[in-house]
Amino acid sequence: MVGNVYATDPGNYRAQKFDPSGNFLGAFGSIGQGQGQFITGPYGLAVDAAGNIYASDLTGTVQKFDGSSGRFLAKWENTGATRLIAVDNNSNILIRDDTTRSIVRYRQP
């Protein structure tokens, strides 16, 4: 997975995965409110050390996907609307809450 590139595709409610040469490898996400679905977004993406993908949207939802398969793993709601997300070395999720104009850290269970 090292070297792959992930890009948001909010117009199609998904994230896309490309290899280092730019070849399309797959996509994950769809429109809706369920697991692995987005209503607004995704807009922000982050990758942790294990290769998991975190996608944020403008409804304040962050979702976690397996980086190799795109399989949905977890969902957090009411985190704050954001286009910026990061994951630190301890797998804490850091988001910029656009509403409160602050950085918020969430610890994973």
N, CA, C and O of each residue as an XYZ file, in Angstrom:
436
protein
N       0.803     -1.193      0.000
C       0.000      0.000      0.000
C       0.848      1.261      0.000
O       0.330      2.346     -0.262
N       2.121      1.146      0.283
C       2.977      2.314      0.297
C       3.012      2.920     -1.095
O       3.218      2.222     -2.088
N       2.808      4.222     -1.152
C       2.866      4.895     -2.426
C       1.534      5.090     -3.112
O       1.459      5.852     -4.076
N       0.470      4.429     -2.654
C      -0.830      4.648     -3.269
C      -1.315      6.047     -2.956
O      -0.941      6.636     -1.942
N      -2.146      6.572     -3.829
C      -2.698      7.912     -3.681
C      -4.209      7.794     -3.544
O      -4.857      7.069     -4.299
N      -4.761      8.512     -2.579
C      -6.202      8.527     -2.359
C      -6.711      9.931     -2.642
O      -6.077     10.919     -2.274
N      -7.852     10.007     -3.295
C      -8.431     11.302     -3.643
C      -9.921     11.286     -3.350
O     -10.598     10.281     -3.566
N     -10.423     12.412     -2.854
C     -11.864     12.514     -2.646
C     -12.559     12.750     -3.981
O     -11.996     13.343     -4.901
N     -13.776     12.277     -4.061
C     -14.636     12.466     -5.226
C     -16.028     12.796     -4.690
O     -16.955     11.998     -4.828
N     -16.176     13.995     -4.068
C     -17.438     14.312     -3.395
C     -18.638     14.371     -4.332
O     -19.765     14.138     -3.896
N     -18.423     14.676     -5.599
C     -19.535     14.703     -6.548
C     -20.160     13.333     -6.754
O     -21.323     13.225     -7.144
N     -19.383     12.283     -6.490
C     -19.867     10.908     -6.612
C     -19.927     10.199     -5.262
O     -20.146      8.990     -5.206
N     -19.730     10.956     -4.159
C     -19.884     10.449     -2.792
C     -18.954      9.267     -2.506
O     -19.368      8.265     -1.922
N     -17.693      9.399     -2.926
C     -16.759      8.306     -2.739
C     -15.328      8.830     -2.667
O     -15.056     10.001     -2.932
N     -14.431      7.931     -2.303
C     -12.998      8.187     -2.372
C     -12.425      7.229     -3.410
O     -12.950      6.134     -3.610
N     -11.344      7.647     -4.071
C     -10.726      6.829     -5.103
C      -9.298      6.490     -4.721
O      -8.637      7.242     -4.005
N      -8.833      5.357     -5.204
C      -7.481      4.882     -4.917
C      -6.730      4.702     -6.235
O      -7.246      4.107     -7.181
N      -5.494      5.229     -6.281
C      -4.645      5.142     -7.467
C      -3.277      4.605     -7.069
O      -2.835      4.799     -5.936
N      -2.618      3.940     -7.983
C      -1.250      3.508     -7.712
C      -0.300      4.682     -7.976
O      -0.736      5.726     -8.462
N       0.997      4.526     -7.662
C       1.936      5.643     -7.840
C       2.037      6.165     -9.272
O       2.457      7.303     -9.482
N       1.658      5.353    -10.260
C       1.690      5.784    -11.655
C       0.398      6.477    -12.092
O       0.290      6.941    -13.227
N      -0.574      6.544    -11.188
C      -1.844      7.192    -11.513
C      -2.907      6.257    -12.042
O      -3.967      6.711    -12.473
N      -2.649      4.963    -12.021
C      -3.648      3.998    -12.474
C      -4.733      3.821    -11.422
O      -4.438      3.655    -10.238
N      -5.970      3.856    -11.852
C      -7.115      3.700    -10.955
C      -7.148      2.279    -10.410
O      -7.106      1.315    -11.174
N      -7.224      2.151     -9.080
C      -7.266      0.841     -8.431
C      -8.633      0.507     -7.861
O      -8.947     -0.667     -7.664
N      -9.452      1.514     -7.592
C     -10.765      1.253     -7.019
C     -11.325      2.471     -6.334
O     -10.680      3.517     -6.255
N     -12.543      2.318     -5.836
C     -13.234      3.397     -5.127
C     -14.056      2.793     -4.001
O     -14.447      1.627     -4.055
N     -14.310      3.596     -2.990
C     -15.186      3.157     -1.911
C     -16.039      4.326     -1.465
O     -15.634      5.486     -1.545
N     -17.237      3.993     -0.990
C     -18.218      4.987     -0.591
C     -19.339      5.066     -1.621
O     -19.181      4.651     -2.769
N     -20.471      5.607     -1.185
C     -21.632      5.813     -2.052
C     -22.522      6.856     -1.392
O     -22.235      7.304     -0.282
N     -23.597      7.245     -2.063
C     -24.506      8.232     -1.512
C     -25.450      7.563     -0.510
O     -25.923      6.448     -0.733
N     -25.711      8.256      0.584
C     -26.638      7.754      1.591
C     -26.188      8.112      2.988
O     -25.230      8.861      3.179
N     -26.896      7.564      3.965
C     -26.604      7.854      5.368
C     -26.115      6.637      6.143
O     -25.891      6.724      7.350
N     -25.948      5.511      5.470
C     -25.528      4.290      6.148
C     -24.027      4.171      6.271
O     -23.282      5.117      6.013
N     -23.602      2.995      6.669
C     -22.178      2.713      6.809
C     -21.498      2.784      5.453
O     -21.942      2.165      4.485
N     -20.413      3.547      5.396
C     -19.675      3.689      4.153
C     -20.324      4.617      3.141
O     -19.918      4.657      1.980
N     -21.336      5.368      3.580
C     -22.038      6.278      2.676
C     -21.864      7.726      3.124
O     -21.592      8.007      4.292
N     -22.030      8.639      2.163
C     -21.850     10.067      2.417
C     -23.012     10.860      1.835
O     -23.552     10.512      0.784
N     -23.388     11.928      2.529
C     -24.384     12.863      2.000
C     -23.682     14.098      1.461
O     -24.079     14.650      0.434
N     -22.645     14.526      2.149
C     -21.831     15.663      1.711
C     -20.371     15.255      1.805
O     -19.751     15.351      2.864
N     -19.850     14.815      0.725
C     -18.446     14.434      0.761
C     -18.235     13.045      0.222
O     -19.104     12.488     -0.450
N     -17.087     12.487      0.515
C     -16.090     12.928      1.484
C     -15.253     14.093      0.965
O     -15.075     14.271     -0.240
N     -14.743     14.881      1.913
C     -13.884     16.019      1.570
C     -12.481     15.876      2.119
O     -11.525     16.315      1.478
N     -12.331     15.279      3.278
C     -11.009     15.104      3.861
C     -10.648     13.634      3.933
O     -11.505     12.790      4.195
N      -9.377     13.326      3.700
C      -8.879     11.954      3.799
C      -7.579     11.941      4.586
O      -6.769     12.863      4.487
N      -7.390     10.888      5.368
C      -6.131     10.674      6.083
C      -5.860      9.172      6.105
O      -6.784      8.362      6.034
N      -4.589      8.815      6.204
C      -4.173      7.416      6.239
C      -3.353      7.201      7.497
O      -2.459      7.992      7.797
N      -3.651      6.121      8.249
C      -2.858      5.844      9.449
C      -1.710      4.891      9.116
O      -1.580      4.440      7.979
N      -0.890      4.592     10.107
C       0.298      3.764      9.897
C      -0.046      2.350      9.440
O       0.776      1.694      8.800
N      -1.247      1.870      9.759
C      -1.679      0.533      9.352
C      -2.295      0.518      7.957
O      -2.648     -0.542      7.440
N      -2.422      1.691      7.353
C      -2.993      1.773      6.016
C      -4.490      1.984      5.977
O      -5.089      1.950      4.902
N      -5.111      2.203      7.132
C      -6.546      2.484      7.163
C      -6.804      3.903      6.676
O      -5.980      4.796      6.875
N      -7.947      4.105      6.041
C      -8.318      5.395      5.477
C      -9.427      6.009      6.315
O     -10.387      5.331      6.679
N      -9.294      7.292      6.620
C     -10.304      8.045      7.363
C     -10.855      9.109      6.428
O     -10.095      9.870      5.829
N     -12.173      9.163      6.302
C     -12.818     10.107      5.399
C     -13.786     10.972      6.195
O     -14.603     10.460      6.960
N     -13.688     12.281      6.012
C     -14.573     13.213      6.722
C     -15.504     13.900      5.735
O     -15.206     14.019      4.546
N     -16.641     14.350      6.259
C     -17.589     15.064      5.412
C     -18.099     16.309      6.126
O     -17.681     16.605      7.245
N     -18.986     17.022      5.487
C     -19.473     18.291      6.031
C     -20.630     18.132      7.004
O     -21.149     19.131      7.501
N     -21.051     16.894      7.293
C     -22.099     16.672      8.288
C     -21.509     16.397      9.663
O     -22.255     16.212     10.625
N     -20.178     16.366      9.773
C     -19.543     16.062     11.046
C     -19.336     14.578     11.253
O     -19.256     14.119     12.392
N     -19.249     13.830     10.186
C     -19.051     12.385     10.263
C     -17.657     12.028      9.760
O     -17.189     12.553      8.749
N     -17.003     11.118     10.490
C     -15.726     10.546     10.070
C     -15.941      9.045      9.961
O     -16.501      8.421     10.862
N     -15.490      8.468      8.848
C     -15.615      7.033      8.660
C     -14.240      6.431      8.398
O     -13.369      7.062      7.799
N     -14.069      5.212      8.856
C     -12.804      4.492      8.719
C     -13.006      3.324      7.759
O     -13.977      2.574      7.866
N     -12.065      3.182      6.814
C     -12.117      2.120      5.825
C     -10.802      1.359      5.808
O      -9.748      1.928      6.092
N     -10.859      0.084      5.480
C      -9.661     -0.702      5.272
C      -8.993     -0.213      3.987
O      -9.634     -0.165      2.937
N      -7.730      0.144      4.060
C      -7.036      0.717      2.914
C      -6.829     -0.238      1.761
O      -6.745      0.199      0.613
N      -6.743     -1.527      2.029
C      -6.508     -2.463      0.938
C      -7.796     -2.859      0.218
O      -7.791     -3.045     -0.999
N      -8.892     -2.987      0.955
C     -10.138     -3.455      0.342
C     -11.204     -2.371      0.201
O     -12.137     -2.525     -0.588
N     -11.080     -1.264      0.963
C     -12.119     -0.242      0.965
C     -13.306     -0.613      1.831
O     -14.321      0.084      1.816
N     -13.198     -1.700      2.587
C     -14.284     -2.168      3.454
C     -14.502     -1.193      4.608
O     -13.543     -0.734      5.230
N     -15.760     -0.880      4.890
C     -16.124     -0.009      6.003
C     -15.714     -0.669      7.316
O     -15.916     -1.869      7.503
N     -15.121      0.138      8.246
C     -14.695     -0.393      9.546
C     -15.379      0.285     10.724
O     -15.738     -0.386     11.692
N     -15.569      1.605     10.665
C     -16.134      2.325     11.816
C     -16.665      3.678     11.369
O     -16.341      4.171     10.288
N     -17.495      4.269     12.236
C     -18.087      5.571     11.927
C     -18.247      6.372     13.218
O     -18.710      5.852     14.233
N     -17.854      7.653     13.160
C     -18.041      8.570     14.268
C     -18.873      9.735     13.763
O     -18.599     10.276     12.691
N     -19.882     10.123     14.520
C     -20.741     11.226     14.107
C     -20.597     12.390     15.075
O     -20.106     12.232     16.193
N     -21.028     13.553     14.630
C     -20.980     14.779     15.433
C     -19.564     15.165     15.823
O     -19.329     15.631     16.938
N     -18.618     14.972     14.910
C     -17.239     15.351     15.190
C     -16.961     16.793     14.795
O     -15.935     17.353     15.183
N     -17.855     17.397     14.035
C     -17.654     18.750     13.530
C     -17.426     18.707     12.037
O     -16.660     17.880     11.542
N     -18.086     19.594     11.322
C     -17.950     19.651      9.868
C     -16.513     19.992      9.506
O     -15.943     20.948     10.033
N     -15.933     19.215      8.613
C     -14.529     19.450      8.295
C     -14.163     18.998      6.888
O     -14.755     18.073      6.332
N     -13.181     19.671      6.341
C     -12.532     19.237      5.110
C     -11.095     18.819      5.404
O     -10.401     18.306      4.526
N     -10.650     19.038      6.637
C      -9.270     18.712      7.010
C      -9.261     17.667      8.111
O      -9.907     17.833      9.146
N      -8.529     16.597      7.882
C      -8.436     15.508      8.847
C      -7.020     14.952      8.808
O      -6.373     14.949      7.760
N      -6.546     14.487      9.948
C      -5.230     13.849     10.040
C      -5.305     12.757     11.097
O      -6.212     12.743     11.929
N      -4.349     11.850     11.053
C      -4.234     10.797     12.056
C      -2.811     10.835     12.574
O      -1.861     10.836     11.792
N      -2.656     10.866     13.917
C      -1.303     10.933     14.468
C      -0.717      9.531     14.658
O      -1.358      8.538     14.312
N       0.489      9.450     15.204
C       1.190      8.172     15.375
C       0.503      7.230     16.351
O       0.782      6.031     16.351
N      -0.397      7.758     17.188
C      -1.142      6.936     18.140
C      -2.535      6.603     17.622
O      -3.373      6.104     18.373
N      -2.789      6.877     16.342
C      -4.077      6.648     15.674
C      -5.200      7.511     16.228
O      -6.375      7.176     16.076
N      -4.844      8.632     16.876
C      -5.854      9.614     17.242
C      -6.278     10.352     15.977
O      -5.454     10.632     15.107
N      -7.559     10.663     15.883
C      -8.083     11.393     14.735
C      -8.088     12.876     15.088
O      -8.629     13.270     16.121
N      -7.490     13.691     14.237
C      -7.458     15.137     14.437
C      -8.250     15.785     13.305
O      -7.982     15.540     12.129
N      -9.225     16.612     13.671
C      -9.990     17.307     12.644
C     -10.035     18.793     12.954
O      -9.960     19.207     14.111
N     -10.158     19.579     11.908
C     -10.420     20.993     12.086
C     -11.923     21.158     11.985
O     -12.508     20.932     10.926
N     -12.553     21.553     13.089
C     -13.995     21.775     13.117
C     -14.263     23.137     12.503
O     -13.951     24.166     13.103
N     -14.842     23.148     11.306
C     -15.101     24.402     10.600
C     -16.081     25.294     11.339
O     -16.009     26.518     11.225
N     -16.997     24.702     12.094
C     -18.007     25.480     12.810
C     -17.397     26.259     13.966
O     -17.659     27.452     14.120
N     -16.588     25.591     14.778
C     -15.999     26.237     15.956
C     -14.605     26.790     15.682
O     -14.012     27.447     16.538
N     -14.087     26.523     14.495
C     -12.741     26.965     14.114
C     -11.693     26.503     15.123
O     -10.876     27.281     15.616
N     -11.752     25.219     15.404
C     -10.828     24.639     16.366
C     -10.335     23.287     15.846
O     -10.906     22.715     14.918
N      -9.265     22.794     16.463
C      -8.754     21.464     16.178
C      -9.229     20.557     17.298
O      -9.061     20.873     18.475
N      -9.826     19.421     16.927
C     -10.373     18.491     17.897
C      -9.676     17.146     17.706
O      -9.477     16.689     16.580
N      -9.307     16.519     18.830
C      -8.669     15.208     18.780
C      -9.628     14.163     19.340
O     -10.212     14.351     20.408
N      -9.781     13.080     18.622
C     -10.614     11.955     19.055
C      -9.731     10.737     19.188
O      -8.970     10.407     18.278
N      -9.834     10.070     20.322
C      -9.096      8.833     20.538
C      -9.940      7.662     20.097
O     -11.145      7.619     20.344
N      -9.304      6.723     19.450
C     -10.030      5.524     19.040
C     -10.066      4.530     20.188
O      -9.116      4.429     20.965
N     -11.167      3.799     20.289
C     -11.253      2.781     21.367
C     -10.271      1.648     21.150
O     -10.212      0.719     21.955
